[in-house]
């Protein structure tokens, strides 16, 4: 390089940095204002509610009289203590199981030569499509103590053992198997993007494959494991459907079922529910802080500026063992509950006098599907749900990319505040934040209330932490040197993002948008307050079937929902795979 | 609480198989002028805490009589619906033309939002089912004893039978007291009519508790429990469809839950709203709900009786409204302690 061209390059770089210095505060300010509207404003409604007895829209802020009554009530109530303890046990146990399963699956799918890996990868994501309420119902059908299908089979086999999923163990197992895909999504993406030369170096130095796995591979994807662990734990903390269906018959109360009771009480105790929700937020804040403490000061960049292919470990004959384990898991987590749902959806009534009654063909038919599709709300809700899902995925994906990039790839002032604001909604249970959105946004001008756009806005806000965290993992793994190389070559910020960062992060972006779509389709809590007769969505209708006590229609409608989600996710999985291959080539 | 959950299997098509009684006159529904004005408005929005599926059948039956009025429905569980009504009203965006709600106490608090309204057949209704002249029981539900016919050899015949030793060991399922206003009506009846020690005797048998009527009826049909007190409409349509279940009305009394329905002052289609209310409260509307949906009625002279209801033996029991409000917290605490339910 000549002195002239070096000087020109230096001038270009200096000019680029000057532009950045000018734009950065505007950019950060814009993001902060947006997040304040999406998160802080509804949150302030929640705090207002927790600290007073009034509804801010009905009574106005003028009536606000600060009081700690609700917090005091909650803190001294021993039933809240018990619900809190139960939630920690159920979600802690569930998370431990989810991490074990998720990590194992991502390893065998991405890093081994286990047969039929693509099939295993696709099938192991199925639990993610299933609404928690439906999962709870399905496992109730399978594992209720007297008439659960599994127990009918055991009785037929003259085995004395009986399953009882109406128990704490039932909750832990169902949480664990249904939230394993969260961990899988994070860790498989990290494993796929990891430079295998590090593992090769370990093995060349004499470490066994097993030692390498625990001393090199897993520590390198620690951010993904921690992100998956944290996310699955806090998501479990906010789940209502599973503990409602499985915990309630055993009188096991967790925080969400407790909050639901408060919101359903006569009169509904939203203010007390808001106080419980704020306690939940404090717990989550501690977890997020702990995660950042653990990760601070460590570099996890494993995608560098050279080409590689994900390394595949040859398991030899053991590959059939891992394949067998995968099949057992898939049987338990996919086949059994799906079978339960199929039986419930096609069978008129779920009473089985004995084992043979399961095979009585006269008891099966299309009644529940006919009833579901006779209902004019069904098609309307499907159409609305798809529209809201796509809008949420696109808007939320763009916003999450902007936040993720700002937080993880820049050093601008205010990025920590952005990160904090984007993380807050994860801790707030849907039912409570639902009413906060209603309080916050009903008065907005422009007729937003009553349209599907207000639902999409609520979903974007509510699921921002999930999307941003999923994307952050991808950002953390892209080495800074790639962007620096682009800047030195004269590219601007936007050009660098579109030609370097976005292609490399594309698997993560597609995965995040997919996750957002799935979460939006399933979301009930905030929908319940924001939908109107023209903007009803599937989750609301599903709750209606469930609350109507109609397991058959609930099962039929959830199969319809699962089929729609499965079809759409098949397409995005295909896109994501294409993206991963493209990213590998680009890298 | 107004959050009442019920089971409505197989009701789709109830309106389709129902034929309009020929003898009804326009005057029964408010007269020709009202019908013409309602037809001109052509639409209304209906807020309900009942199940969308059930209320759709009501809408279909109404549209058989009045096909020109399109009804859009918003359904939410009771507590959430009240919060929504309050918030929308405060923001000047209450879209409802008719509100249908099971919690009379909560609706009473909102009476300022509602129009003065009286149906043409107001005199036909029991005074004890009314809490305010603006609110009318378009829906009335009643408690029965349901059992699984495949599992129970000696079916219970009275409420007191549910304290017998032969039903011990988690055979009985119960909806928890704090589940809502409908359940509170039942447990108030149990203590006031069946005796102070009724709960204690029953709890001693070992009872499976459920958060609402829906999972209770589901468990009954599946055989997870054999016997359960249930709102009749929860189990009625399943019985009609052939589920292995039966229901009886006990001679000690049938606790009933009259709803409180009204028309908001902000209604944009007040004539259509009145016509819809009039029809639901008419003999025709009440008969439809009894025959097809398993409801009871708050009319002094029911237009028809549910199956197995002998008016010489079976009497309805309506809670005294002041006691319904004043005893609730204390008695609910007692119930929770007796049944070991952690609130």
Interface residues (C-beta under 8 A of the other chain):
Chain A: X55 X57 X58 X59 X79 X82 X144 X145 X146 X147 X244 X245 X248 X249 X251 X253 X257 X261 X263 X264 X265 X266 X267 X268 X270 X348 X349 X350 X351 X352 X353 X367 X370 X371 X374 X375 X376 X377 X435 X438 X439 X442 X443 X449 X450 X528 X529 X531 X532 X533 X534 X540 X541 X544 X545 X546 X547 X548 X549 X550 X551 X552 X553
Chain B: X1 X2 X3 X5 X6 X7 X8 X9 X10 X12 X13 X45 X51 X52 X53 X54 X56 X72 X73 X74 X75 X76 X77 X78 X79 X80 X82 X83 X84 X86 X87 X88 X89 X90 X91 X93 X95 X103 X105 X106 X109 X148 X150 X178 X180 X181 X208 X209 X210 X211 X212 X213 X214 X215 X216 X217 X218 X219 X221 X222 X223 X224 X234 X238 X241 X242 X243 X244 X340 X341 X342 X343
